Amino acid sequence: MEGTQQPISPPSQGKGVTPPKDLVHDVSFEAETLAFEEKAFAALAYVWVMFLVPLILKRDNKFIVFHLRQGISLFIAEVLAAVLLWVLGVIVLAVAPLLGFGLMQWLNRIVFLFFVILSLFAIYQTFRGKEWKMPVLHKFAQLIKI
């Protein structure tokens, strides 16, 4: 049996981890068919106030508008979270100044990190040519008229 080679079978097509269908929405945008410029403008929507650039320059592109709506809703959520944390900080610092200061520093960093990770993941999905629906925020994004 030496000298005979066994045929190489293709690797089994194992099922990888796929996101739930309600979170990734492929409308027909494939990464290859979208221009880099479209992806870049769509990604700008998730970078704090930079959503104004595609809002002003690229309102006619369906892919960009989808991400623009989500970027605006993310920006509103960030502002609301900042205001809420500020109010909570004032209350906590009035009650327990030393403990409250450390607690609020920690809480602010956690919330900031959450929004950074959410933005980076959305940008990643944008450059893949996907219309990723942000949990919770997507429902509010659909209400925004552009």
Buried (B, 14 or more C-beta within 10 A) or exposed (E): EEEEEEEEEEEEEEEEEEEEEEBBEEEEBEEEEBEEEBBBBBBBBBBBEBBBBBBEEBEEBEBBBBBBBBBBBBBBBBEEBBEEBEEBBEEBBEEEEEEBEEBBEEBBEEBBEEBEEBBEEBBEBBBBBBBBBBEEBBEBBEEBEE
